[in-house]
C-alpha cells in the first residue's frame, strides 16, 4: 500500500506520470519554471486555487525560477525566453507597476 502523498504531472512530451510529494528539488524547480504541469490523474487541469483569483507577481525576494514560472504561466512568455532574461529583467517587465 502506498502511504505517501502523490501528485500527477505532465512534462514536455505530454506524458502524465505520478510522483511522490514533496517533489525532489530538481523536479520542483522544473514545476516552478513551467517545464512540468500538475494535472489530475486523467490529465485534466489541476486547480489549487480559485480560477477567478488573478495571480499576483511574485515577491521581489522570490527566486528567479519563480519569476520564470510566473512570466510563462501568466504572461505566456516561452520558458526558454524567460530563462534567458535576468531576474531583474523579469521583475521590470512583469512585476507590479506601482
N, C-alpha and C positions, 0 to 999 in steps of 0.2 A: 504494500500500500504506500502511496506517495503522500507523505505528510508535510511536504514543503509547499509554500505558495508558489504558483507558477503563473506565467503570462504567455500570451501568443503574440508573435511578432512576424512582420513581413519585411523581407530585405529587398534589395535592388532587383533581384531576379524574379520577384513575385511569389516566392515560396513562403508559406506560412509554417512556422515551427514553434514548439513550446520550449520555454526556458525557465529555469528556476529564478525566483526573485529573492533578494535583490539581484539585479544583473551584475556580472563581473564588471569591473571598471572600464575595460575596453569596450564592452557591449553597451554599457550605459552611455559612454561618450558617443558611440555611433547613434544611439537613440536620441540623445540630446541634439546632435547635429542634423538629424533627419535621414540618415542612411538607413535606419530601421524605423518601422512604424508599429506601434502597438495596435493590435486588432483583436477581435473576438475569435474564438476557435474556428468559426466558419469563414473567417476572413473579412467580415463586416467591420466597419469603423468602431473603434473602442472609444467611448466617451467618459472621461474622468470628471469633467465639469460641465456645467450648463452650456449648451451650444449658443445661446443668445448672450452669453457673457463675453465681451470682447477681451482678447488677450492684451495685456499691458506690456510695454517694453520691459526688458529685464533691468535689474538694478545696475548702477554704474560699476559696482564691485563684482558683478557676475562674471563667470569665466567667458572666454572667447567662444567656447563650444556652445554655451547657452545663447549667446548673441547670434552665432551662425544658425542655430536651430530656429530662433525667432525670425530672423530675416527670411529663412526658407519657408517656414510654415505660414507666417502672417503676410509677408510681402511677396512671396513667390519667387524669391531670388534662387537661382540654381545653386545647389550646395557647393559645387566647385568654385563658383564665382564668389560666394560669401566667404569661403575658406581663404580665398586669395586676398581678401581685404584684411586690414588690421582691425583689432578690436575698436580702436579709436574711430576708424572709418565707419564701422558698423554702427557705433553709437551716434556718430554725427548724421549718418544717413537715415537710420531707423529708430533712433531714440525719441523721447518726448521733446517737443519743441515748446518748452515753456519755462 
